[in-house]
Amino acid sequence: MEPTRICLIRHGETAWNAARRIQGQTDIGLNPAGMAQAHAAALHLSATPVAALYSSDLLRARQTAAALAERLSLTPAFAPELRERCYGIFEGKTYDEARAAYPDDYVAFERRDPDYAFPAGGESLRQVQARVTTRLRALAAAHPGRTVAVVTHGGVLDIVNRFVRGRALDLPRDFLIPNAGLNWLTVRGDEWRVEAWGLTAHLAEAGLDELR
């Protein structure tokens, strides 16, 4: 049987990304650079036979998915399980502001404590891992031997990379997650593999390197 291929695309840039402001599930849309990135990713993937398109239901992901949907002639299915992590009290703050306002919480965040959940309704890494991997497995099982595109978020992609590579949640990140980057997985049965990660050549070709 042919493997299932999954292309996970991080949404394009937002004004909060550019300002290093923590978004979480705050519903921020793309800035002009992000829209250009989304269209560059869509153009690149238009040559790929994609069978289905999924997206987080947050606005920045939906806007990115809309660019793909137009090029791929697909209707995106929205998956709340693929939303960004909820950062609770950290949302809306820059990293420096969060560190100054909540030093103890920031230490737990920085050391990647898997069971630490942000106050005010935030999630732990372990909670995010559970919802993301459950949905990802179901998505792969629904499209055996096909190619699927998924628009999601940096925190989700952090979880996915660790899940596929078998890396612990509390280890330091050793990979990049650029806006509108392409991340390819292959799935055959229970075997998951990273085929390529953080691809951005399509952005360079569109003259968008300086906007990432």
C-alpha positions in Angstrom: 0.0 0.0 0.0 1.2 3.5 -0.8 1.9 5.6 2.3 -0.4 8.4 3.4 1.4 11.8 3.0 0.5 14.7 5.2 1.6 18.2 4.5 1.3 20.4 7.6 1.5 24.1 6.9 1.9 26.7 9.6 -0.4 29.7 9.0 1.1 32.9 7.5 2.5 35.7 9.6 0.3 37.9 11.8 1.1 41.3 13.4 1.4 39.5 16.7 4.0 37.0 15.3 6.0 40.0 14.0 5.9 41.6 17.4 6.7 38.3 19.2 3.3 38.6 21.0 1.8 35.3 22.4 -1.4 34.5 20.4 -2.6 31.2 21.6 -6.3 31.0 20.9 -6.8 34.7 20.6 -8.3 35.1 17.1 -5.8 37.2 15.2 -5.9 37.5 11.4 -3.0 37.5 8.9 -1.0 40.7 8.1 -0.2 41.6 4.5 3.1 39.6 4.7 1.1 36.6 6.0 -1.4 36.8 3.2 1.5 36.8 0.6 3.0 33.8 2.3 -0.2 31.9 2.3 -0.6 32.5 -1.5 3.0 31.4 -2.1 2.4 28.2 -0.2 -0.8 27.6 -2.1 0.9 28.2 -5.5 3.6 25.7 -4.6 1.1 23.0 -3.5 -1.1 23.5 -6.5 1.1 21.0 -8.4 0.5 18.3 -5.8 -2.5 16.0 -6.0 -4.0 16.8 -2.6 -7.1 14.8 -1.8 -8.3 16.7 1.3 -7.7 19.9 3.1 -8.0 20.4 6.9 -7.5 23.5 9.0 -7.6 24.8 12.5 -10.7 26.9 13.0 -8.8 30.0 14.2 -8.9 33.0 11.7 -5.2 33.0 10.8 -5.4 29.3 9.9 -8.7 29.7 8.0 -7.3 32.6 6.0 -4.2 30.5 5.1 -6.5 27.6 4.2 -8.6 29.8 2.0 -5.6 30.5 -0.2 -4.9 26.8 -0.5 -8.6 25.9 -1.1 -8.7 28.3 -4.1 -5.6 26.8 -5.7 -6.5 23.1 -4.9 -10.2 23.4 -5.6 -11.0 21.9 -2.2 -13.3 22.9 0.6 -11.4 22.9 4.0 -12.8 20.9 6.9 -12.2 22.8 10.1 -10.8 20.9 13.1 -10.8 22.7 16.5 -8.5 19.9 17.8 -5.7 21.5 15.6 -6.0 24.9 17.3 -3.0 26.5 18.9 -2.4 25.8 22.6 -4.4 28.0 24.9 -1.8 30.2 26.8 -4.3 31.6 29.4 -2.8 34.6 31.2 0.1 34.8 28.7 -2.1 35.6 25.7 -1.6 39.1 24.3 1.7 39.6 26.0 5.2 39.6 24.5 7.5 37.0 26.0 9.4 39.7 27.9 6.1 41.0 29.3 5.0 37.5 30.3 8.3 36.8 32.1 8.0 40.1 34.0 4.4 39.7 35.0 4.4 36.0 35.9 7.9 34.9 36.7 7.0 31.6 38.3 4.7 30.6 35.5 7.3 31.7 33.0 9.9 29.3 34.6 7.4 26.4 34.2 6.7 27.4 30.6 10.4 27.8 29.7 11.4 24.5 31.1 8.6 22.8 29.2 6.9 21.2 32.2 4.5 18.8 30.4 1.9 19.1 33.1 1.9 22.8 33.7 -1.3 24.5 32.5 -1.5 28.3 32.3 -4.0 29.9 34.7 -7.2 31.4 33.2 -8.1 28.3 31.2 -4.7 27.5 29.6 -3.6 24.1 28.6 -0.7 21.9 29.4 1.6 20.4 26.8 0.2 16.9 27.7 -3.3 18.1 27.1 -2.4 19.6 23.7 -0.5 16.4 22.8 -3.6 14.3 23.5 -6.0 16.3 21.3 -3.6 16.8 18.5 -2.3 13.3 18.1 -5.8 11.8 18.4 -7.0 14.0 15.5 -3.9 13.4 13.5 -4.2 9.6 13.7 -7.9 9.8 12.7 -7.0 12.1 9.8 -4.4 9.7 8.5 -6.7 6.7 8.9 -9.4 8.5 6.9 -7.2 8.9 3.8 -5.0 5.8 3.3 -2.6 6.1 0.5 -3.6 9.7 -0.3 -2.1 13.1 0.2 -3.6 15.5 2.7 -2.9 19.2 3.6 -3.4 20.5 7.1 -3.1 24.2 8.1 -2.3 24.6 11.8 -0.1 26.5 14.3 3.4 26.5 15.7 2.5 24.9 19.0 0.7 22.1 17.2 3.6 21.5 14.9 5.9 21.3 17.9 3.7 18.5 19.3 3.5 16.7 15.9 7.3 16.7 15.3 7.9 15.2 18.8 5.2 12.7 18.3 6.5 11.4 15.0 10.2 11.4 16.1 9.5 10.0 19.6 11.0 13.0 21.4 9.8 13.9 24.9 7.7 17.0 25.5 10.2 18.6 27.9 13.3 18.4 25.6 14.5 21.7 24.1 13.2 22.3 20.5 15.8 21.3 17.9 13.8 22.3 14.8 12.3 25.5 13.2 8.7 26.2 12.6 8.5 29.1 10.1 5.3 30.9 9.1 3.9 29.3 6.0 6.6 26.6 6.1 5.8 23.1 4.7 6.3 20.0 6.9 5.8 16.6 5.3 5.0 13.4 7.1 4.5 9.9 5.7 2.4 7.3 7.4 2.3 3.6 6.7 0.3 1.6 9.2 1.7 2.5 12.6 4.9 3.8 11.2 5.2 7.6 11.1 8.1 9.4 9.5 9.2 13.0 9.0 9.9 13.3 5.2 10.8 17.0 5.3 10.5 19.8 7.8 10.4 23.6 7.7 10.6 24.0 3.9 10.6 27.6 2.8 12.0 27.6 -0.7 8.5 28.5 -2.0 8.7 31.7 0.0 12.2 32.6 -1.3 11.0 32.0 -4.9 8.2 34.5 -4.2 10.6 37.1 -2.9 9.3 36.7 0.7 12.5 35.7 2.5 12.7 39.0 4.4 9.1 38.7 5.5 9.4 35.4 7.4 
